[in-house]
Amino acid sequence: MTVNSSNRQSPWQLYYGPNMGYIQEQYEKYTQDPSSVDAAYQDMFRQWGPPPVTEAQPGAAGIAPAAASAPDPAYYKKLVDAGKLVSNIRTHGHLAANIYPLGTDSPPDTRLLEPETFNLTKEDLAAFPAALIWEDAPESIKNGWEAIQELKRVYTQSFGFEFGHIHAEDERNWLTRQAETGMAAKPLSSKERTDLLKRLMEVENFESFLHRSFAGKKWFSLEGNDALVPMLDEIVREVAHDGAKNIMMGMAHRGRLNVLAHVLGKPYSKIFTEFLHAPHKEPSEGSAGINFGWTDDVKYHLGAHRSVKAGETVETRITLANNPSHLEYVNPVVQGFARAAQDDRTAAGYPSTDFGAAACVIMHGDAAFAGEGIVAESLNFKKLIGYENGGTFHIIVNNRIGFTTHSSDSRSTYYASDLAKGFNIPIVHVNADDPEACLAVVRMACEYRHKFKKDFLIDLIGYRRNGHNETDDPDVTSPLVYQKQRKHPTAGTQYAEALKQRGLVTEEQVAKMKEEIVAKLQEALEEAKRPQEAGAKSLPATVSDAPPRRRSANTATAVPLANLKAINDELLKWPEGFNVYGKLDRILKRRASMLDEGGKVDWGHAEALAFATILADGKPIRISGQDSERGTFAHRNLVMHDTVTGQKFCPLHAMPQAKASFAIYNSPLSEESVLGFEYGYNVYSPETLTIWEAQFGDFVNAAQVVIDQFISSGRDKWSEFSSLVMLLPHGYEGQGPEHSSARLERFLQQAANENWTVANLTSASQYFHLLRRQAMLSETVEAKPLIMMSPKSLLRNPKVASDPSAFSEGSFQPILEQPGLGSKPEAVERLIFASGKVAIDLDTAIDAYKEDLSWLHIARIEQLYPFPKVEIERLIARFPNLKEIVWVQEEPQNMGAWNFVEPRLIARAPKNVPVRYVGRQKRSSPATGFTEVHQQEQQRIIAGAFDRSSLTSKGKSREPQSAR
């Protein structure tokens, strides 16, 4: 709100001497470019026009010193100090704000907000017109004293504003005006207030009903931050009104059941059924008793969907993501949901993104927001081109305590929200006991996102009415806090009293509201009990330990050679005048003849052809990683840079055969958040071939939580289907312990129930067919993640390159046999199995052997999981005089695939044929850091594989193990 000009005096009479000269200089700049001067001067010139040529003299308006001929320096000093005081109130007013429902034990130092700190008196401030120190002062505010009092009221009520860290001046000015005038201009109507009271009573009575009905159970109640639910309601209304068709939400377990019930609309009866059918005792959050055979998940981890219709035309779908107890790790997953919902992938090129199509809401814990690194990684997505979503709503559901840990033990920052300052995110702290203030902040956040397309953080400060859960005794660690809390009325009780005093509701109306809410809850409980009373079996069946039946994945992935050649021609075209880097130009032009007769297609080109044919089939692709545009090892180069202009060009975007989008992004230097984002993107858009590439496979362990809690088990726990591809460069090339191993053994250890495919390939055509198969199986019940140990040195190894016919006629093979060996089955005494790069090392070593190798055969297991049982059984059966089966790997014995394949090979070995290991000894570190040592070890492995003297005589085989 601006001050009416009829009630104000011209500001020009306040300037003279050098100050008037400065004003005239600013006006000259303004006439040339209004945006070149401060916003306050822009407003002044618009209202008052040009400053006079002759300067005004002090004394006019009766506010200057008595001696008009000589300006009083003390007067200007007080004016400057008054300006400093205003700035301090805006910047530090949050320190004195009423944002703590239970108060604070150590009041902050707020002297910077007091006039006395600047030696200003009431009379000094009353001598200034209000507009001189507050440009947007309301008409009712006449002088500086009134302005200071009003600003202190604004900045120290139930809001604590932190905008000083915002770099963009237009955003900071907008936020300041909203805080000082905008929020007060939007009071709630009488109906909105009574609706808000009803919502708070629903939230509160739902929790109290659970306490009465399910004593001894736990669900991590929302009590103390009840305002969260009406805040989410308001976000849904606002963003739906702005056109959002999807609202993605993520949160940890605290308050989850309340949000599911009231925001997602999950029926009370369904929630109560989950309580009734869970064991009475809950020893842990992930116990077998709760999970019914190690599948599904506990009730306070589960998500839901809901479609909300507003009026006749607006429909919004709300999604609350499933989340394990790893708290903040759902954040990037939900952000991936949101971006997937915003991207239109139906046309060639990068997807067209509509930030208004979906909104993202993430609810954080106060201790977790400050303590977990995934938060910073996810906040970093805010303005990254491949990950931004037009602004995430962040709400810290702040109960000022962790598990049992007080804030002083869990963070070094003053506020739990301080991390967000580093990402230029506006922050508002709000008292959870003031529900109207909570809704006002939500409206500010929604307007900010709509206007600036950026994140906004609300620090909802409340308390925790129970311990960590409903069975925990909080007095053990927080006796003083809980003594105070037990005397503290709930937010609903306080708000009911406030509305009674305003005459908006009566005691009888409040009592009737509660009676109706409780009756509805009781009716739902009775409904949940009925199946048990009737003897119906409503519990989910215990899941068998037997793996599900596997359907054949013989999907046709070959592409006619003519089609491949036509696509290849397009991949080697770029715009006229585009200056390709000379070395890259020569490398790419070699691909022109790779599909000709006698040609060989290398790994990088096979990948490009796979991508191109998938796009021609109408399947969109998204690939990201720290160097994905060119590839860490410079094998991909799908995005070229003009050496003169720096302009980018991707041939897959210009290819006329493409019927879907191709998105390729260099990711931030983060594994955990990026992998979580890509998982979320893929789950929400299952039609998209989504690929994440690690810079080195070794770094994937930085994303272990996402792998363990989402990718490996999401289908079993939550029925989330994903076909995400993880490319993990893996192979021992003497580059030390941090550049050798993608920890293949970890993925194989977690392999069960056909939860994913684990592959370690040795052929470019195999990669081509596997990618195409993965794309074709997406959106089907057979969709599953693909974990691929991708190559490093093999990228350019001629032995990995494939004939053109392998692309036009072949298909993916779970095992490959070594060419030139095994032609005399009766002579074969040793059968070697290997996987990945070491198989190519064996192939290379064959060339150096002059002796007869008819006694030896080698097979490469390309797909380690699901284990190719039938193919291996058939292969072994071909050799009647087999004396031993040998597994060769370059990883240490306690790593790699050995512990996984050993029992499976033993189970399929003929009687009295042992299974033996050749490779590195057991180690705690994956590899040596000395190149010479590595080479010696590698030579020893290869020599051991070809050492006929070590052949084991037929004897008793090791007992087959149960794993099959």
N, C-alpha and C positions, 0 to 999 in steps of 0.2 A: 504494500500500500504506500503511495507517495503522498506527500503533504500538499494540500491545495495551495496553489500559488497566490490566491487572493488573501490568504492568511499569513503570508510570509513577506518579508522585506527583501529587496534586491540584495544579492550577496556581493555585488561589486563594491558597495560602500565599505566592505570589510577588508578590501585589498588596496594597497598603495605602495609607492616606492618600488623596490625590487620585486616585491610580491605581485604587484599589478603587472609589471613587465613579464613576469613568468606566466601569468594568466593569459596575457595577450599572445605570448609565444605559443602556448597550448592551443589557443583558439585558431591561430594560423595553421597549426598541424591538423586541427579538427576539420577545417574547411577543405583541406586536401585529402584527408583520410580519417574519418571519424574513429575508426578502430585503432588508430595510432596513439590515442590518448586514453587515460584511465576512464573506466566506466562512470565514475562519479562526475568527472568533468564533462563526459558526453551528456549525462542527464542535465547538468547545469546549463550547458550551452543550448540544449534543446528547449529548456524552459525559459531561459532569460536572454537568449540571443548573444550578440557580441559584447564584450566588456567595453566600457566607455574609454575614449582616448584620454580624457583628463581623469586622473585618479581621484577617488573619493578620499576624504579626510577623516581621520579618526574622530569619533565623537558623534557622528550620525547614528541614529538608532539608539542612542543613549547607553551603549554598552562599552564604549572605549574609555580610556582614561580621560580625566578632565582636561589636561593640557593637550588640546587638539593639535597644536603646532609641533609637538615632539612625541612620537610614539613611545609608549612605556614598555620596555623589554619584559618586565614582570608579567604584563598582561599576556604577551605572546607565549611566555614560558608556561603560564597556566593553561593556555589553549592547547599547546603541544602536549602537556601532561594529561589533559583531559582526553586527548586523542589516544594516548598510550593506555589510559585506563580503559577506554572502550575496547581497544585491541586486546588487552589482557582478559577482559570479561568474555570476549568471543573465543579466545584461545584457551583459557584456563578455567572458564566458568564451570566446566564439568566436574572440577574438583570439589565444588561446593554444592553440586546438584543433589537432589533428594532421590537417589537412584537405588538405595539399599533398603529393601523392606524391613530387614532386621537391624538396620543401622550398621555402623562400623566402629570397631574398637579403637582405631587410631585415626582421629579426624585429620584430614590433610591441612597443610599450610595454605591458607587462602588470602594472605595479606596482599597479594598482588591484585586482588579484586576490590580493595578498599581505597577510597579517595585519600584517606590519611597517609597512605604509603607515598603519595605524590604531593603531600602538603596542600591538598585541595580541601576547601571547606564547602559547606552547602551554599554559602553566599557566592563563592567563586564560581561554582558550577551554574548557579541560578542566573548569573550575569550573561551566560552564553545562550543564544538561540539553540534549540534542540537540533535543528537541521545542520548546524555548524559541526557537530560531532557525530551525528547519526543521520545519514542522508535520507533514510526511509522511515523516519520517525512518524508515527501516526499523528493525525491532526490534534488529538487530545493532549499530546506531549508538547509543552510550550518551551521549556528551557533545558539546559544541560543537566541540572539536578534531576529533573523528572526523567530525562532520557537515561541517565545512569541507573536510576532505581528500576525503571522498566526493563532495561537490558539485563540487570542482575536477576530480576524475576524470571525473565525468559530463559536465561541460561542456567538457572539453579533450581528449576522445579523438577518434575519427574523425568526430564530429559537431560542427558549429558552429551553435548555435541562436540565432536572432534573433526574439524575440517581444515585445520591449519596446515596439515601435511599435504593437502591436495595441490599439485603443481599447476594445473590448468586454471587460469584466473577466472574464466567464464564459469567453470563448474563451481569454484569456491564462492564466487559472488552469488550464484544461483542458490547454493546450499545455505548461505548466510541469510539471504532474503527469505527463503522458505522457513528457516528456524525463527526468524524475528517477526515475520508477518504472515507467511503462507499458512502455517499450521493453525494459527488462531482463527483464520478465515474459514475453516472447515469444521465447525462444531457438529456433533452428532445430533440427529433429530430425536424426538421423543421415542419414536418407534425403534430406531436404531439402538437406543439405550436399553429399552426393555428387551429387545432381541439379544443384545450383548449379555444382559443379566441372565437370560434363559440359557445361553450357551455356556456361561461360566458355571451355572448350576448343573448342567448336564455333565460337564467335565468333572466337577467335584463329586457329584453323587455317583457317577460311574466308578470312581476310585473307592469311595467309601462302601459301595455295594460289594465290590470285589473283596475288600477287607472283611466284611461280615460273612460273605458267602463262601470264601475260599481261604480261610485262616490257615496259615502255615505254607501257603503257596507264595511264589514270587513272580513279579511281572514288571518291576522297575517303574513305579508310578510317576506321574507327571507332577504330583502335588507340590506346590510352591512355585511352579511356573505355569499355572493354569491358563494364563493369557495366550500361550502359544497357539492353542486351537483356534480362538477367534482371529488371531493374527494370520494364520494360514487360510482361514475362510476369506479374509479380506484380500489376501494376495490372489487367491483363486478368482474372486469377483473382479478385481482390478485388471489382471492380465487377460482374463477371458473377455472383458469389455474391450480391451485393446486388440483383440483378435487372435490370441494364442489358442491353438487347437490342442496343445499338449502341455501339461505341467508335470515336470519330473521332480520328485522329492527323494531326498536321502537323509537318513538319520540313524543314530545308534539306537540302543534298546530302550533308553529312558523315555517314557511317555509314548512309546510306540503303539501300545494297544489303544490308548486314548485317541491318538491320531488316526489309527486304522478305523476305529469305531465312528468317529465324528467327522473326519475330513474325507476319508476314503469310503465311508458308508458300509463298512463291514458289519454285518448283523450282530447284535449282542449275542444272539443265541449261538452263532457259530463260534464266537470267542469263548463263551461259557462252555461249549462242548469240548473245546481244547483243554480247558481246565479239568473238566469232569473225567476226561479220558486219559489224562496224564497221571503218572504215579503220584501218590500222596506226598512222598518224600522226593525231593529233587536235589540229589547230592552234588550235581554239577550242571553247568549250562549245556553240556553236550553229551549227557549220559545216554547209554543205550536204551535205558528205560523210557526216556522222553522221546528218543528218536525212532523207536520202533524198528530195531534191526539195522541201526546205523544209516538210515536214510531219512529224508525229510529234515526238518530243523525245528528248534524250539519256537514257541509261538511268538516270542518277542524279537525274532530275527526275520519273520516273514513279511513280504511285501504284498501289494494288492494293486488293482486297477479300479478306476471308477469313471464313468462318464457323467458329467454334470451338464444339465441343460439350463440355460438362463434365458427366459422368454421363449420366443418362437424360433429364433434363428441361431443363437450362439450355443454351441456345444463344445465342452472342453473335457479332455480325457486326463485324469490325474493318475500318475504312476508313482507308487512308493516302492523304491528298490529294495530287494532282499539284501540283508547285510549281516555278516557274522559279528562276533563280539570284538572284532578288530576296529571298532569305532569308526575312525575317520577314513578307512580304506574304501568306503563306498563313494567318497567324494568324486574321484575321477570317473568312476563308473557312471554315476548319474550325469556328470558333465558330458560323457560320451553319449548317453541316452539323448540328451537335449540337442547336441549338435546333429546327431543322426536324424532327429525329428525335424530339424531346420533345413537339412540339405535336400535339394531336389537332384536326384542322381539319374534322371531319365534321359539326359542328353550328353553328347560327347563334350570333352573338356572338363574343367573342374566343376564340381557340383555348384549349383546356384543356391546360395544360402539366404534364407529369410529369418532373421533373428526374431521377428515378431511371431513366428509360427509356433514357438515353444518357449517355455521359461523353465529355469532351473532353480530349485529351492533346496538348500543344504542346511540341516540343523546340526550344529556342533555341540560337543561338550566343552565346558570351559577349561578343564585340565587337559583334555585331548587337543584342543585347538592350539594351546601354547606348547604342548609337549611332543606331539607327533609330527615328524618331518613330512609326512604325506600331505599335511595341510599346506605347507609352503609350496611344495611341488605343484599342488592343484591350484593354488591361488595364482601361480605363474602362468596359467593358461589364459588369464584374463584378456590379454590383447594379442595372443599368438594366432597367426592367420589360420592355422589348421585346427585350432582348438577353441577359439573364443565362441561364446554363445549369445552375445548381446547383453551380458550382465547377469551374474548369478546373485540370487538373494541368499545371503548368509545370515543365519540366526544362531547366535551362541545361547543355548539353553543353559544359562549360567546359574548353578546352585551353590557356587563358591566353595566347592569341595570335590575332590576326586573320589576314588574308591573309599578311602578313609583319610585322604591326604588333604591338608589345608593348603590354601593358595600360596602361603609363604614357603611351603615345601615343594611346590610343583612348578613354580615359574619365577624367573628373575625380573619380569616386567611388572609394571604397575597394574595394568589391566590384562585380562586374558586375551583381549582383542588386539593388543599392540602389534602383533605380527603383521596385521593387515595394513598398517601405516606404510610399510615398505613397498606395498603394491598400489599405493595411491587410492585406497578404497575408503570412501566416507564411512565414518563410524558414529553411531548414535547409541548411547547407553540409555536404557529405559527401565523404570521401576515396574516389575511384574505385578505389583499390587495396584497399579493405575491402568486399568484396561483401556480407558479412553486415550491415554497417552500412547499406549502400545499400538492402537489402531492408527493414530495420527502419524507415528513413525513409519508404519507400513505404507501409508499413502504417500509419504515423502519418498520412500524407497522406490515405489512403483513409478512415480513421476520421474524420478531421477533416471531409472533404467530406460523408461520410454524416451526420454530426451537425449541421454548421453550414451546409451547402449553399454553401460559398464556395471561392474559389481557394486553392491551396497551391503554393509554389515550392520546388523542390529544386535546389540549385546543385551539380551533380555535377562536382567538380573533379578533373581528370586532367591529361593532357598530349597532345601530338600527336607520334606516333612518326615520321611523315614530314613533308615540307614541306607547302605548301598542297595539293598533290596528289602523286601518286606519282612524277611526273617532275620535281618541283621540288627544288632543292638548298637545304635550310634553313640550312646552315652559313654561307651568305653573310650572313645577317642575324642569326642566333641561334647563333653558334658555341659559347658556353659552355653554353647550355641543352642543345644536342644532344650535347655531350661527356658531360654528366651522364646524359642520357636513354639513351644507348647502353649504359651500364653498369647500367641499371635493369631488373630482371626484370619480366616482364609480370604482370598481376593474376592470370592463371590459374596461372602458375608459383608465385607466392607462396602462393596459396590451396591448391594441391596440397601444397606443403611443410607448410603449417599442418595440413592434414587428415592427412598422414602422421604428424606429431608427435603428433596426438591418437589415432592408431591407427585412423582411420576408413577409410583406403585404404592400399594398398601401392604400391610402385614399379611392380610388375608390372601392377596394375590401371590405374594412370594410363597406362602405356605402351600397354595394350590399348585403352583409350578413344581415345587419339590414333590408333592404327592403324585402328580402325573408322571414325573420322571421316574420315580422309584417304582411305580406300578408297571411302567413299561419294562423296566429292568427285571422285575420279578416275573412278569409274563414270559420274557425271553428265557429266564432261567428254567422255568417250568417246561418250556418247549424243548430246551436242551436236555432235560432229564427224561423226557418221554420215551425215547428209543431204548434207554436202559430199563425202564420200568416194563416195557413191552417185551423185553428179552431180545431186542434186535441187536445184531452185531454191527456196530457203527465204527468200531476201531479199524484203522487200516491194517491189512494183512501183514504179517511179518514177512519181510523180504528174504527170499532164499539166498544162501551163499553162492548158489550156482550162477554162472554168468548168463546174461540173456542170450537168446539164440541170435546168431549173426547171419544177416542176410548177405547174399553175394553183392560185392561192389564192382561187378564187371561192367562199369559204365563205359560206353564208347567214347574215347577221348582223342582218337586219331582225327586229323584234319587233312583233306585232300591237298596234294602237293601244289596244285594250281592255285588254290586259295592261299596257301602259305607264301607262295612266290608273289602273288599280288599284294598281300599284306607287307611282305618284306620290302617291296618297292616303295610303299608308302612310308615305311619306317626310316628310309634313307633319303627322304625329301625334307627340305626346310625352306623357309620363306626366301624369296629372291632378295639378295642383298644382305642376308644374314651371315655374319662373319663367325664361322666355326673355328675354334682353336685348332691350329694346324695338326698337332699330334693326334687330337681326338678325331679330326676329319679323316686321317689316314686309318685309324683303328676302325671307325664305323664303316668306311667304304670296303673294308675287307669282308664285311658281312654280305655284300652284294652277290658274291658267288658261292656262299656257304650252302645254299640249297640246290646248287647245280650238281650234275652227276659227278661223283668223285669228291664232292665237297664234304666238309665236316662242320657241324654246328656246335659252337662252344657253349659253356654254361650261361654266360650273360645273354647271348643271342637267343638261346632256348627260352630263357625267362621272358624276354621281350616278345617273342612269338606267342608264348602262353598268354601273357597279358593281352596282347592284341586280339587273339582268337576268342578269349573270354569276353572281351568288350564287343566283339562282333556277334557273339551269342546273346548279347543284351544284358550281361551281368556287370554291374558296376564294381569297381575296384577302389580300395583305399589302402595305401601303404605308407607307413611312417617309420622313422628311426632317426638316429642322430646324424646319419649321412646318407639317407635313402635316395636322394635325388641322383647322386652319382654312384652310390655304393661305397662302403668303407674301403673296399679294395679296388675301387675305380673300375668295376666290371659292368656297371649298369648304365650310367650316363643317359638316363631317360629325360633329363632336363639339361639343356645346353644353354650356355651363356655367350651372348655376342661379345666378341673380344674388343669391340669398339664402343658399343652403347651399353653393354651389360644386360641388355634385354634377354628375357628367358624364352625358351621355346621347347615344347614337348611334342614329339611327333605323334604320340598316341592321342593327343587332343585334336590333331588335324586329320587323322586317318578317316577317310570317308566310310570305311566299314564299321566304325564304332557306333554302337547303339546305346551306350550308357556312359556314365561319367568315369573319369580316371583321376583320382586325387592322390598326389604324392607330396609328402611334406617332410622336411628336415625337422626333427623333433627337438625339444629342449633336452639338455643333458640330464635326463632323468629316465630311469627304467620303471620304477614302481607306478608313478602317476600316469605315464604314457601308456604302459601296458594295460592298466586299469581303464583308461579312457577308451582304448581300442576295443577292449572286451565289451564295455558298455555300448559302444557304437555298433558292434557286430550283433549283440543280443537284440538291440532295438531295430536294426536293419539287417535281418538274416539273409536277405538277398545279396548283400554286398560281400565280395571276397575281401576280407579285412586282414591286413598283414602287418605285423610288427617285426622289425628287424633289429636285433641287438648289434651294437657296434662290434663287440666281441662277445661270443657266447658266454665267456666267463662272467660278464657283467649281469647276466640274467638273475644271479642270486640276489641282486639288489631289488628284485621284484618278487621275492619269494612269497610274501603274504598274498599278493594277488593270484599267484599261481596256485597256492595251497587252498585258499578260501573261496576262490571264484572259478578259475579256469578248470582245475582238476575235478572239482566236486559240485559245481553249480547245477549240473543236470540232475544229479542224485538228490541234492538237498532241495532244490527249488524248481526243478523242471525247466531250467533255463538252457535253451539250446544255443550253442555257439559253434561256428566253423572257423574261428580265429586261427590264423597261421602265425606261428612263431619261427622266424628264421634265426638260428643261433650258430654263428660261425664257430666251428669246432675242428680241431686237428692239431697234432703234435708236429711243430716245425721248428722246435728249438727256441721258441720265443718266451720261455719262462712259465712260471706257474699261473700268471694272470692272463695269459694269452694263448691258452691251449685247450682248456676244457669247459664245455657248456654244462658240465655235470649231468651227463646222460643218465647216470645211475639214479638220480633223483626222480626223473620223469618216469623211468621204468619201475621204480619202487612204488610210485603212486598210481601206476596203471592197473585198473580194475574196472569191471562192469563196462568195458569198452568205452571208457570215458574220453579217450583221445587216441590219435594215431601218432606213433613215434617212428620216425624214419631217419635213416643215415645212408644217403644215396652215393652212387659212384658213376652216374651217367647223366648227361645233359638231357637226353630224351626222357629218362625216368622223372626228372624234375618237371619237364613240360607236361607229362601225362598226369603226374600227381597233383600239380596245381589245377589242371583242368578238371580232374576228378573232384578235388576239394570244392571247386566252384559249383559243379553240377549237383553235389550232394547237399549243398546249403538249402535251407528251407524245406528239408525233409527230416524224417525221424532218424535218418542215418547221419545227420550233421553232427560233427564233433570237431574239437580243435585238432590242429595238425602241428606237432612239435617236430621240427626238422633241424637236424645237425647239418647246417649248410657249410660249404667248403671255403677254404682260404686259398692255399696253394693250388688246389685242384681246379680253381676257376679257369686257369689257363693251361692246364695239363692236357696234352693232346689225347691221352688215353681216356679222358672223360668226354671228349667231343663225340657226337653221334652222327651217323649217316642220315641223310634226309628221309630215307624210307622209314626210319624208326619213328618219325613224327607223323607220317602220312598213313602208316599201316600198323604201327605197334600199339601197345597199351602198357599201363604200369604193371610191373612184375614184382611181387613181394620178394622173390629171390632171383639172383642172376648167377649163372654158372660161368666159370672161367673159360673163355674160348681156347681151344687147342688142348685142353686136358679132359680126362674122363672118357675118351673115345673107346677105351678097352675096359669096360666095367669089371671083368674078371681079374684084371691086374691091379685094380685100385686097392691099396692097403690103408692109406690114410686119407681121410676126408677132412679138409680144413673149412671151417666156417669163420667168416670175418664180416665186418661191417664198416662202411665208410672209407676214410683215407688209407688205412692200413691195407685194405684190399687192393688199392692201386699200387701201394708199395710192393705187395706180393707180385702183382702183375708185372711191375717193372723188373723185379728180381728174376722172373722167369726168363727174360731176354738174356740174362747173363749166364744162365745155366746151360751147359753143353751136355750134361748127362741126361739119360733117359728119365723122364718124369711120368711114365705111364703108371707108376705105383701111387701117384698123387692126384687128388682132385681138389679144387677149391670152389666154394660157393659163397656168394655175398648175400647176406641177409639185408635186404634194402628196407624192409618194413619190420621193425623189431616188435612193435605192438600195434594192433593185435598180432600175436605171434603166428607166423604162417605154418601152422602144424601140418596140414595136409600136404603142402608142397615139400616140406622137409622130410616127412615120412616117405613120400614117393621117391625123393632123391636118394635117401639112405637105402631104400629097398633095391635100388639098381646095382648095388655093389655087394655081391655075395661073399667076397673074401676080405671084407673090411676088418682091419685089426684095431683101429682106433679112430676116434673122432677128436679133432683138436680145435679149440677155440683160440683164435689169435686176435689180440687187441693191443693197442699202443698205450692205453690208459693203465694205471696201476691196478693190481689184482682186486683191490677193494673198491675200485671205481669202474667206470665204463659199464658195459653190458654183461660182464661175466656172471655176476651173482644172479642176474635175471635169466640168462640163457642156460646156465649149467643144469638146473633141474629139468628144464624142458628138453634139452638135448639128451640127458640121461634117460628120461622117460620114453624117448623114441629110439634110443640106441639098441641094436640087436643084443641078444644075450651074450655076455662075456666080451662085449666091445666097450672098453672104457672111454670116458670123456676126459680129455686132458686140456690144461691151460698153458698157453705160451704168451707171455707178455711181461710187463714190468712187475716187480715185486710190490707188496702192499706198502702204501705210503700215506702220510698225513697230508702232504702237499701234492698237488696234481702232477707237477713236472719239475725237472731241474731247470735252473737258471743259466746253465753253462751249455753253449752250443756244442762244444766238443763232446761233453758227456752225453748229451741228447743223441748225437749221431752214433756214438758207440752203443748206446742202449738200443737204438733203432736197428742197427746192424745185427745185434745179438738176437733180437726178436725175429727178424727175417731169417737169419741163419738157423735158428731153432725150428722154425716152421718147415725148412727144407732139409733138416738133418734126418736122413733115413736111418741112421744108426740108433736113433732114440725111439724107433718104433716099438711100441709095447707088444709083447707076445700076447696072444689071446689068453685071457684069464678071466677071473671073476670081475664082472662089471660092478661099478659103484651102484648101490641100491637107488632105484628111482625115487625121487622125492615127490611130495604130494602136489607141488605146483605144476599144473599142466596147462 
